[in-house]
Amino acid sequence: MLHSDGAFRPFIQDIIQMKVNILDPIQYQCVGMDVYSLKQAFGNELSFHGAIDTQYILPHGNREQIIHEVKRCISALAHGEGYILSPCHNVQSDVNPANLILIYETALNYGEYPLKDTSILPPIIT
């Protein structure tokens, strides 16, 4: 697993050649890091770790927004396996613990293989 924050898409092919199996974290707000295009371009060669927004959605989102965020990450990155569901970075003290439980509950209901729904969900506009 390679930890590399931010917009590191230009280096992903080099990372694959280095025999890295998992990219951590996936910060989809960064340039070139759209979860759907990452999965399409590199999903056969890499697994992805992260992608649940810790800057806006997790600390400030309501219940529906957090559920949507989890479903969107699963629908983008888990298709065909190869996704470790988690926040895109360390969870800070501004996150209500109930929101972390909601991630877990949503994953239990939505993220079991084979996926129940693979529709493409848009990001939440913050």
C-alpha positions, -999 to 999 in steps of 0.1 A, spaced: 0 0 0 13 34 -9 2 65 10 3 96 -12 -20 125 -6 -35 148 -32 -34 149 -70 -10 121 -77 -27 106 -108 2 115 -131 23 91 -111 -1 61 -109 14 42 -139 48 45 -123 33 33 -90 18 3 -107 52 -5 -122 67 -4 -87 43 -33 -79 22 -13 -55 -12 -30 -50 -32 -4 -31 -34 34 -34 -42 53 -1 -60 76 2 -82 86 -26 -90 123 -23 -115 128 -51 -116 165 -46 -81 168 -60 -74 173 -97 -75 141 -117 -87 120 -88 -123 114 -98 -132 80 -84 -151 68 -114 -122 76 -138 -96 61 -115 -115 29 -113 -120 27 -150 -84 35 -158 -66 16 -131 -91 -7 -114 -78 -39 -130 -43 -32 -116 -49 -15 -83 -71 -16 -52 -82 17 -37 -84 27 0 -103 57 13 -124 83 -6 -150 92 20 -146 130 24 -132 140 58 -131 178 51 -168 186 43 -191 156 43 -180 136 73 -178 165 98 -206 187 84 -229 165 63 -263 154 74 -274 118 76 -286 117 40 -254 133 27 -232 108 45 -252 78 33 -250 92 -2 -212 96 1 -207 60 13 -230 47 -15 -212 68 -41 -177 56 -30 -189 20 -31 -206 24 -65 -175 40 -80 -147 19 -65 -161 -15 -53 -174 -27 -86 -154 -58 -95 -139 -57 -60 -107 -39 -51 -120 -13 -27 -113 -7 10 -140 15 23 -127 42 47 -124 79 51 -99 96 28 -77 107 57 -75 107 95 -108 115 112 -105 147 132 -122 157 164 -149 177 145 -165 145 133 -194 132 153 -188 96 162 -224 88 151 -213 97 115 -186 70 117 -213 45 128 -234 56 99 -206 48 75 -204 13 90 -242 8 89 -245 20 53 -217 -3 42 -234 -32 59 -266 -25 40 -252 -14 7 -216 -27 2 -219 -65 3 -206 -84 -27 -221 -88 -51 -231 -52 -50 -269 -46 -48 -268 -14 -68 -240 -2 -91 -256 30 -103 -234 60 -107 -240 86 -81 -229 122 -84 -208 139 -58 -226 161 -33 -220 198 -41 -207 215 -9 
